[in-house]
Amino acid sequence: MTYDITTIGTAAIDTFLQMRDVKTTLNQKTRERMYAFPIGGKVPITHLEEHFGGNALNTAAAFSCLGLKTAIVTSVGLSSVSKTLIGYIKKKRIAANWITAHKKAAINRSYILDWEKDKSDRVILSYHQPKNFRNLRWPKTRYLYLTSLGEYFKQVALQLPEKPRLIWNPGGHELGLSAHALLPLLARTEILILNRTEAARLLNVSEKATSDHFLIRHIARLGPRVVVVTSGKHGAAAGSGDGTTLFERAITLDSPQEVTGAGDAFAAGFCACYLYGEKITECLRWGILNATACIQQIGAQNGLLTFEEMKKGYRKQYR
């Protein structure tokens, strides 16, 4: 069997903690808004939920929802939690045959702190467990979707099969390497997905002093056929080296439930539309519709659109 797309990266358990009485402060140096907690104090939690997450699993679930034949390559442990995760993956109609289980590996944990008064952003406490990405096995697949791998990036990159087309959504560790070190992978990348901060970091330029058009045009010169730059609640842009940049505004919501997973939902919506052979404008809109649906529920995978829901939502929003 040949899959439409295979995601590579990590799975996680996301614990969502909602707080009511929270003070915020402004970092005078960076101008960032920050949560403030009293040292030695207790912070009441008003709501708690736990869901599976992680970049590779979030995107795999989204691709499967949108009707693509999907597989996942990831690393888990031998615990009962890992077995439950594999069962969950299968229920999501994601092929789990290429998951590596190892006694010294485990699932990542994330603790997401949400403020009841303002759900437009959050703080994530991440705990990265050991992984075993050695001697990976690969399914036959049209596309590979490479997510953030942290310290395991080089180990996995050296094992990537040559034939499938590559979609890449790198993380902070990868972008901490020089652009020169990333050139071999950028050269074979069909779609590169970054937020504005990441795009500026890749080019070593000021985020505030550059436009989406500048970022996309110069990153495309490094090799990717299509470059996507997201701007959170403002929307997203995409283009290529030919100088054409398309922008689509985000859909405004009065009160999102929880924003974790929005980036993965957008990326999967964009790429699924691309795999279906649609134009870049439609791809941007699919991404925005999927991200908008995602943030209306708690849990990165609970609000994802099915193929039919996407088509219906598209007709309602854009036609």
Contacts in CASP RR format, 6 or more apart in sequence:
PFRMAT RR
TARGET T0000
AUTHOR 0000-0000-0000
METHOD contacts of the structure
MODEL  1
MTYDITTIGTAAIDTFLQMRDVKTTLNQKTRERMYAFPIGGKVPITHLEE
HFGGNALNTAAAFSCLGLKTAIVTSVGLSSVSKTLIGYIKKKRIAANWIT
AHKKAAINRSYILDWEKDKSDRVILSYHQPKNFRNLRWPKTRYLYLTSLG
EYFKQVALQLPEKPRLIWNPGGHELGLSAHALLPLLARTEILILNRTEAA
RLLNVSEKATSDHFLIRHIARLGPRVVVVTSGKHGAAAGSGDGTTLFERA
ITLDSPQEVTGAGDAFAAGFCACYLYGEKITECLRWGILNATACIQQIGA
QNGLLTFEEMKKGYRKQYR
1 69 0 8 1.000
1 139 0 8 1.000
1 140 0 8 1.000
2 69 0 8 1.000
2 140 0 8 1.000
2 141 0 8 1.000
2 142 0 8 1.000
3 68 0 8 1.000
3 69 0 8 1.000
3 70 0 8 1.000
3 71 0 8 1.000
3 95 0 8 1.000
3 139 0 8 1.000
3 140 0 8 1.000
3 141 0 8 1.000
3 142 0 8 1.000
4 63 0 8 1.000
4 68 0 8 1.000
4 69 0 8 1.000
4 70 0 8 1.000
4 141 0 8 1.000
4 142 0 8 1.000
4 143 0 8 1.000
4 275 0 8 1.000
5 63 0 8 1.000
5 68 0 8 1.000
5 69 0 8 1.000
5 70 0 8 1.000
5 71 0 8 1.000
5 141 0 8 1.000
5 142 0 8 1.000
5 143 0 8 1.000
5 144 0 8 1.000
5 145 0 8 1.000
5 167 0 8 1.000
5 271 0 8 1.000
5 275 0 8 1.000
6 70 0 8 1.000
6 71 0 8 1.000
6 72 0 8 1.000
6 73 0 8 1.000
6 98 0 8 1.000
6 138 0 8 1.000
6 139 0 8 1.000
6 141 0 8 1.000
6 143 0 8 1.000
6 144 0 8 1.000
6 145 0 8 1.000
6 164 0 8 1.000
7 55 0 8 1.000
7 56 0 8 1.000
7 57 0 8 1.000
7 59 0 8 1.000
7 60 0 8 1.000
7 63 0 8 1.000
7 70 0 8 1.000
7 71 0 8 1.000
7 72 0 8 1.000
7 73 0 8 1.000
7 74 0 8 1.000
7 145 0 8 1.000
7 147 0 8 1.000
8 56 0 8 1.000
8 72 0 8 1.000
8 73 0 8 1.000
8 74 0 8 1.000
8 144 0 8 1.000
8 145 0 8 1.000
8 146 0 8 1.000
8 147 0 8 1.000
8 149 0 8 1.000
8 156 0 8 1.000
8 160 0 8 1.000
9 55 0 8 1.000
9 56 0 8 1.000
9 72 0 8 1.000
9 73 0 8 1.000
9 74 0 8 1.000
9 146 0 8 1.000
9 147 0 8 1.000
9 148 0 8 1.000
9 149 0 8 1.000
9 156 0 8 1.000
10 54 0 8 1.000
10 55 0 8 1.000
10 56 0 8 1.000
10 57 0 8 1.000
10 74 0 8 1.000
10 75 0 8 1.000
10 108 0 8 1.000
10 128 0 8 1.000
10 131 0 8 1.000
10 147 0 8 1.000
10 148 0 8 1.000
10 149 0 8 1.000
11 52 0 8 1.000
11 53 0 8 1.000
11 54 0 8 1.000
11 56 0 8 1.000
11 57 0 8 1.000
11 72 0 8 1.000
11 74 0 8 1.000
11 76 0 8 1.000
11 85 0 8 1.000
11 89 0 8 1.000
11 107 0 8 1.000
11 108 0 8 1.000
12 52 0 8 1.000
12 53 0 8 1.000
12 54 0 8 1.000
12 57 0 8 1.000
12 107 0 8 1.000
12 108 0 8 1.000
12 109 0 8 1.000
12 110 0 8 1.000
13 50 0 8 1.000
13 51 0 8 1.000
13 52 0 8 1.000
13 53 0 8 1.000
13 81 0 8 1.000
13 107 0 8 1.000
13 108 0 8 1.000
13 109 0 8 1.000
13 110 0 8 1.000
14 50 0 8 1.000
14 51 0 8 1.000
14 52 0 8 1.000
14 53 0 8 1.000
14 54 0 8 1.000
14 110 0 8 1.000
14 112 0 8 1.000
14 260 0 8 1.000
14 299 0 8 1.000
14 300 0 8 1.000
15 48 0 8 1.000
15 49 0 8 1.000
15 50 0 8 1.000
15 109 0 8 1.000
15 110 0 8 1.000
15 111 0 8 1.000
15 112 0 8 1.000
16 47 0 8 1.000
16 48 0 8 1.000
16 49 0 8 1.000
16 50 0 8 1.000
16 51 0 8 1.000
16 112 0 8 1.000
16 114 0 8 1.000
16 258 0 8 1.000
16 260 0 8 1.000
16 298 0 8 1.000
16 299 0 8 1.000
17 45 0 8 1.000
17 47 0 8 1.000
17 48 0 8 1.000
17 111 0 8 1.000
17 112 0 8 1.000
17 113 0 8 1.000
17 114 0 8 1.000
18 45 0 8 1.000
18 46 0 8 1.000
18 47 0 8 1.000
18 48 0 8 1.000
18 114 0 8 1.000
18 115 0 8 1.000
18 116 0 8 1.000
19 43 0 8 1.000
19 44 0 8 1.000
19 45 0 8 1.000
19 46 0 8 1.000
19 113 0 8 1.000
19 114 0 8 1.000
19 115 0 8 1.000
19 116 0 8 1.000
20 44 0 8 1.000
20 46 0 8 1.000
20 116 0 8 1.000
20 117 0 8 1.000
21 43 0 8 1.000
21 44 0 8 1.000
22 35 0 8 1.000
22 36 0 8 1.000
22 43 0 8 1.000
22 115 0 8 1.000
22 116 0 8 1.000
22 117 0 8 1.000
23 35 0 8 1.000
23 36 0 8 1.000
23 37 0 8 1.000
24 33 0 8 1.000
24 34 0 8 1.000
24 35 0 8 1.000
24 36 0 8 1.000
24 115 0 8 1.000
25 33 0 8 1.000
25 34 0 8 1.000
25 35 0 8 1.000
25 36 0 8 1.000
26 32 0 8 1.000
26 33 0 8 1.000
26 34 0 8 1.000
27 33 0 8 1.000
27 34 0 8 1.000
35 113 0 8 1.000
35 115 0 8 1.000
35 123 0 8 1.000
37 43 0 8 1.000
46 116 0 8 1.000
47 116 0 8 1.000
49 298 0 8 1.000
49 299 0 8 1.000
51 298 0 8 1.000
51 299 0 8 1.000
51 300 0 8 1.000
51 301 0 8 1.000
51 302 0 8 1.000
52 85 0 8 1.000
52 88 0 8 1.000
52 301 0 8 1.000
53 110 0 8 1.000
53 299 0 8 1.000
53 300 0 8 1.000
53 301 0 8 1.000
54 108 0 8 1.000
54 110 0 8 1.000
54 264 0 8 1.000
54 300 0 8 1.000
55 147 0 8 1.000
55 148 0 8 1.000
55 169 0 8 1.000
55 264 0 8 1.000
56 72 0 8 1.000
56 73 0 8 1.000
56 74 0 8 1.000
56 145 0 8 1.000
56 147 0 8 1.000
57 72 0 8 1.000
57 74 0 8 1.000
57 89 0 8 1.000
57 301 0 8 1.000
58 261 0 8 1.000
58 264 0 8 1.000
58 265 0 8 1.000
58 268 0 8 1.000
58 300 0 8 1.000
58 301 0 8 1.000
59 145 0 8 1.000
59 147 0 8 1.000
59 169 0 8 1.000
59 264 0 8 1.000
59 267 0 8 1.000
59 268 0 8 1.000
60 70 0 8 1.000
60 71 0 8 1.000
60 72 0 8 1.000
60 89 0 8 1.000
60 92 0 8 1.000
60 94 0 8 1.000
61 92 0 8 1.000
61 94 0 8 1.000
61 301 0 8 1.000
61 304 0 8 1.000
62 264 0 8 1.000
62 265 0 8 1.000
62 268 0 8 1.000
62 269 0 8 1.000
62 272 0 8 1.000
62 290 0 8 1.000
62 301 0 8 1.000
62 304 0 8 1.000
63 70 0 8 1.000
63 145 0 8 1.000
63 268 0 8 1.000
63 271 0 8 1.000
63 272 0 8 1.000
64 70 0 8 1.000
64 92 0 8 1.000
64 93 0 8 1.000
64 94 0 8 1.000
65 304 0 8 1.000
65 305 0 8 1.000
65 306 0 8 1.000
65 307 0 8 1.000
66 268 0 8 1.000
66 269 0 8 1.000
66 272 0 8 1.000
66 290 0 8 1.000
66 305 0 8 1.000
66 306 0 8 1.000
66 307 0 8 1.000
66 310 0 8 1.000
67 272 0 8 1.000
67 306 0 8 1.000
67 307 0 8 1.000
68 272 0 8 1.000
68 275 0 8 1.000
69 95 0 8 1.000
70 93 0 8 1.000
70 94 0 8 1.000
70 95 0 8 1.000
71 94 0 8 1.000
71 95 0 8 1.000
71 96 0 8 1.000
71 97 0 8 1.000
71 98 0 8 1.000
71 139 0 8 1.000
71 141 0 8 1.000
72 89 0 8 1.000
72 94 0 8 1.000
72 95 0 8 1.000
72 96 0 8 1.000
72 98 0 8 1.000
72 99 0 8 1.000
73 98 0 8 1.000
73 99 0 8 1.000
73 100 0 8 1.000
73 136 0 8 1.000
73 137 0 8 1.000
73 138 0 8 1.000
73 139 0 8 1.000
74 99 0 8 1.000
74 100 0 8 1.000
75 99 0 8 1.000
75 100 0 8 1.000
75 101 0 8 1.000
75 102 0 8 1.000
75 105 0 8 1.000
75 131 0 8 1.000
75 132 0 8 1.000
75 133 0 8 1.000
76 82 0 8 1.000
76 85 0 8 1.000
76 86 0 8 1.000
76 99 0 8 1.000
76 100 0 8 1.000
76 101 0 8 1.000
76 102 0 8 1.000
76 105 0 8 1.000
76 106 0 8 1.000
76 107 0 8 1.000
77 101 0 8 1.000
77 102 0 8 1.000
77 103 0 8 1.000
77 104 0 8 1.000
77 105 0 8 1.000
77 106 0 8 1.000
77 107 0 8 1.000
78 101 0 8 1.000
78 102 0 8 1.000
78 103 0 8 1.000
79 106 0 8 1.000
81 107 0 8 1.000
82 101 0 8 1.000
82 106 0 8 1.000
82 107 0 8 1.000
85 107 0 8 1.000
86 96 0 8 1.000
86 99 0 8 1.000
86 101 0 8 1.000
87 96 0 8 1.000
89 96 0 8 1.000
89 99 0 8 1.000
90 96 0 8 1.000
92 301 0 8 1.000
95 139 0 8 1.000
97 137 0 8 1.000
97 139 0 8 1.000
98 136 0 8 1.000
98 137 0 8 1.000
98 138 0 8 1.000
98 139 0 8 1.000
100 132 0 8 1.000
100 133 0 8 1.000
100 135 0 8 1.000
100 136 0 8 1.000
100 137 0 8 1.000
102 132 0 8 1.000
104 130 0 8 1.000
104 132 0 8 1.000
105 129 0 8 1.000
105 130 0 8 1.000
105 131 0 8 1.000
105 132 0 8 1.000
106 129 0 8 1.000
106 130 0 8 1.000
107 129 0 8 1.000
108 126 0 8 1.000
108 127 0 8 1.000
108 128 0 8 1.000
108 129 0 8 1.000
109 126 0 8 1.000
109 127 0 8 1.000
109 129 0 8 1.000
110 124 0 8 1.000
110 125 0 8 1.000
110 126 0 8 1.000
110 127 0 8 1.000
111 124 0 8 1.000
111 125 0 8 1.000
111 127 0 8 1.000
112 122 0 8 1.000
112 123 0 8 1.000
112 124 0 8 1.000
112 125 0 8 1.000
112 258 0 8 1.000
112 260 0 8 1.000
113 122 0 8 1.000
113 123 0 8 1.000
113 124 0 8 1.000
113 125 0 8 1.000
114 122 0 8 1.000
114 258 0 8 1.000
115 122 0 8 1.000
119 255 0 8 1.000
119 256 0 8 1.000
119 257 0 8 1.000
119 258 0 8 1.000
119 259 0 8 1.000
120 233 0 8 1.000
120 256 0 8 1.000
120 259 0 8 1.000
121 259 0 8 1.000
122 258 0 8 1.000
122 259 0 8 1.000
122 260 0 8 1.000
124 260 0 8 1.000
128 150 0 8 1.000
131 152 0 8 1.000
133 149 0 8 1.000
133 152 0 8 1.000
133 155 0 8 1.000
133 156 0 8 1.000
133 159 0 8 1.000
134 155 0 8 1.000
136 156 0 8 1.000
136 159 0 8 1.000
138 159 0 8 1.000
138 161 0 8 1.000
141 164 0 8 1.000
142 164 0 8 1.000
142 165 0 8 1.000
142 275 0 8 1.000
143 164 0 8 1.000
143 165 0 8 1.000
143 166 0 8 1.000
143 167 0 8 1.000
143 190 0 8 1.000
143 271 0 8 1.000
143 275 0 8 1.000
144 160 0 8 1.000
144 161 0 8 1.000
144 164 0 8 1.000
144 165 0 8 1.000
144 166 0 8 1.000
144 167 0 8 1.000
145 167 0 8 1.000
145 168 0 8 1.000
145 169 0 8 1.000
145 271 0 8 1.000
146 156 0 8 1.000
146 157 0 8 1.000
146 160 0 8 1.000
146 166 0 8 1.000
146 167 0 8 1.000
146 168 0 8 1.000
146 169 0 8 1.000
146 170 0 8 1.000
147 169 0 8 1.000
147 171 0 8 1.000
148 169 0 8 1.000
148 170 0 8 1.000
148 171 0 8 1.000
148 172 0 8 1.000
148 173 0 8 1.000
148 174 0 8 1.000
149 156 0 8 1.000
149 173 0 8 1.000
149 174 0 8 1.000
150 171 0 8 1.000
150 172 0 8 1.000
150 173 0 8 1.000
150 174 0 8 1.000
151 173 0 8 1.000
153 170 0 8 1.000
153 173 0 8 1.000
153 174 0 8 1.000
157 185 0 8 1.000
160 166 0 8 1.000
165 190 0 8 1.000
166 185 0 8 1.000
166 188 0 8 1.000
166 189 0 8 1.000
166 190 0 8 1.000
167 189 0 8 1.000
167 190 0 8 1.000
167 191 0 8 1.000
167 192 0 8 1.000
167 193 0 8 1.000
167 271 0 8 1.000
168 185 0 8 1.000
168 186 0 8 1.000
168 189 0 8 1.000
168 191 0 8 1.000
168 192 0 8 1.000
168 193 0 8 1.000
168 224 0 8 1.000
169 192 0 8 1.000
169 193 0 8 1.000
169 194 0 8 1.000
169 267 0 8 1.000
170 182 0 8 1.000
170 192 0 8 1.000
170 194 0 8 1.000
170 198 0 8 1.000
171 198 0 8 1.000
172 198 0 8 1.000
172 201 0 8 1.000
174 182 0 8 1.000
175 198 0 8 1.000
175 201 0 8 1.000
175 202 0 8 1.000
176 201 0 8 1.000
179 186 0 8 1.000
179 202 0 8 1.000
179 203 0 8 1.000
179 204 0 8 1.000
179 222 0 8 1.000
182 202 0 8 1.000
182 222 0 8 1.000
183 222 0 8 1.000
183 223 0 8 1.000
186 192 0 8 1.000
186 222 0 8 1.000
186 223 0 8 1.000
186 224 0 8 1.000
187 222 0 8 1.000
187 223 0 8 1.000
189 223 0 8 1.000
189 224 0 8 1.000
189 225 0 8 1.000
190 224 0 8 1.000
190 225 0 8 1.000
190 226 0 8 1.000
191 224 0 8 1.000
191 225 0 8 1.000
191 226 0 8 1.000
191 227 0 8 1.000
191 228 0 8 1.000
191 270 0 8 1.000
191 271 0 8 1.000
191 274 0 8 1.000
192 219 0 8 1.000
192 224 0 8 1.000
192 226 0 8 1.000
192 227 0 8 1.000
192 228 0 8 1.000
193 228 0 8 1.000
193 230 0 8 1.000
193 267 0 8 1.000
193 270 0 8 1.000
193 271 0 8 1.000
194 202 0 8 1.000
194 219 0 8 1.000
194 227 0 8 1.000
194 228 0 8 1.000
194 229 0 8 1.000
194 230 0 8 1.000
195 229 0 8 1.000
195 230 0 8 1.000
195 231 0 8 1.000
195 232 0 8 1.000
196 207 0 8 1.000
196 212 0 8 1.000
196 215 0 8 1.000
196 229 0 8 1.000
196 230 0 8 1.000
196 231 0 8 1.000
197 207 0 8 1.000
199 207 0 8 1.000
199 215 0 8 1.000
199 216 0 8 1.000
199 219 0 8 1.000
199 227 0 8 1.000
199 229 0 8 1.000
200 206 0 8 1.000
200 207 0 8 1.000
200 210 0 8 1.000
200 215 0 8 1.000
202 219 0 8 1.000
202 222 0 8 1.000
203 210 0 8 1.000
203 215 0 8 1.000
203 218 0 8 1.000
203 219 0 8 1.000
205 214 0 8 1.000
205 215 0 8 1.000
212 229 0 8 1.000
212 231 0 8 1.000
212 237 0 8 1.000
212 245 0 8 1.000
212 247 0 8 1.000
213 237 0 8 1.000
213 243 0 8 1.000
213 245 0 8 1.000
215 227 0 8 1.000
215 229 0 8 1.000
216 227 0 8 1.000
216 229 0 8 1.000
216 237 0 8 1.000
216 238 0 8 1.000
216 239 0 8 1.000
216 240 0 8 1.000
216 241 0 8 1.000
216 243 0 8 1.000
216 245 0 8 1.000
217 241 0 8 1.000
217 243 0 8 1.000
217 245 0 8 1.000
219 227 0 8 1.000
220 227 0 8 1.000
220 239 0 8 1.000
220 240 0 8 1.000
220 241 0 8 1.000
220 243 0 8 1.000
221 241 0 8 1.000
224 240 0 8 1.000
225 240 0 8 1.000
226 238 0 8 1.000
226 239 0 8 1.000
226 240 0 8 1.000
226 274 0 8 1.000
226 280 0 8 1.000
227 238 0 8 1.000
227 239 0 8 1.000
227 240 0 8 1.000
227 241 0 8 1.000
228 236 0 8 1.000
228 237 0 8 1.000
228 238 0 8 1.000
228 239 0 8 1.000
228 267 0 8 1.000
228 270 0 8 1.000
228 284 0 8 1.000
229 236 0 8 1.000
229 237 0 8 1.000
229 238 0 8 1.000
230 236 0 8 1.000
230 263 0 8 1.000
230 266 0 8 1.000
231 237 0 8 1.000
232 250 0 8 1.000
232 262 0 8 1.000
233 250 0 8 1.000
233 252 0 8 1.000
234 249 0 8 1.000
234 250 0 8 1.000
235 247 0 8 1.000
235 248 0 8 1.000
235 249 0 8 1.000
235 250 0 8 1.000
235 288 0 8 1.000
236 247 0 8 1.000
236 248 0 8 1.000
236 250 0 8 1.000
236 266 0 8 1.000
236 270 0 8 1.000
236 284 0 8 1.000
236 287 0 8 1.000
236 288 0 8 1.000
237 245 0 8 1.000
237 246 0 8 1.000
237 247 0 8 1.000
237 248 0 8 1.000
237 284 0 8 1.000
238 245 0 8 1.000
238 246 0 8 1.000
238 270 0 8 1.000
238 280 0 8 1.000
238 283 0 8 1.000
238 284 0 8 1.000
239 245 0 8 1.000
239 246 0 8 1.000
239 280 0 8 1.000
246 280 0 8 1.000
246 281 0 8 1.000
246 284 0 8 1.000
247 284 0 8 1.000
248 281 0 8 1.000
248 284 0 8 1.000
248 285 0 8 1.000
248 288 0 8 1.000
249 288 0 8 1.000
250 288 0 8 1.000
250 291 0 8 1.000
250 292 0 8 1.000
251 288 0 8 1.000
251 289 0 8 1.000
251 292 0 8 1.000
251 317 0 8 1.000
253 292 0 8 1.000
253 295 0 8 1.000
253 296 0 8 1.000
256 295 0 8 1.000
256 296 0 8 1.000
257 295 0 8 1.000
257 296 0 8 1.000
257 297 0 8 1.000
257 298 0 8 1.000
258 295 0 8 1.000
258 297 0 8 1.000
258 298 0 8 1.000
258 299 0 8 1.000
259 295 0 8 1.000
260 299 0 8 1.000
260 300 0 8 1.000
261 294 0 8 1.000
261 295 0 8 1.000
261 299 0 8 1.000
261 300 0 8 1.000
262 291 0 8 1.000
262 294 0 8 1.000
262 295 0 8 1.000
263 291 0 8 1.000
263 294 0 8 1.000
264 294 0 8 1.000
264 300 0 8 1.000
265 287 0 8 1.000
265 290 0 8 1.000
265 291 0 8 1.000
265 293 0 8 1.000
265 294 0 8 1.000
265 300 0 8 1.000
265 303 0 8 1.000
265 304 0 8 1.000
266 287 0 8 1.000
266 288 0 8 1.000
266 290 0 8 1.000
266 291 0 8 1.000
267 287 0 8 1.000
268 287 0 8 1.000
268 290 0 8 1.000
268 304 0 8 1.000
269 283 0 8 1.000
269 286 0 8 1.000
269 287 0 8 1.000
269 289 0 8 1.000
269 290 0 8 1.000
269 310 0 8 1.000
270 283 0 8 1.000
270 284 0 8 1.000
270 286 0 8 1.000
270 287 0 8 1.000
271 283 0 8 1.000
272 286 0 8 1.000
273 282 0 8 1.000
273 283 0 8 1.000
273 285 0 8 1.000
273 286 0 8 1.000
273 287 0 8 1.000
274 280 0 8 1.000
274 283 0 8 1.000
278 286 0 8 1.000
282 314 0 8 1.000
285 314 0 8 1.000
285 317 0 8 1.000
285 318 0 8 1.000
286 310 0 8 1.000
286 314 0 8 1.000
289 305 0 8 1.000
289 310 0 8 1.000
289 313 0 8 1.000
289 314 0 8 1.000
289 317 0 8 1.000
290 304 0 8 1.000
290 305 0 8 1.000
290 310 0 8 1.000
293 303 0 8 1.000
293 304 0 8 1.000
293 305 0 8 1.000
293 309 0 8 1.000
294 300 0 8 1.000
294 303 0 8 1.000
294 304 0 8 1.000
296 303 0 8 1.000
297 303 0 8 1.000
305 313 0 8 1.000
END
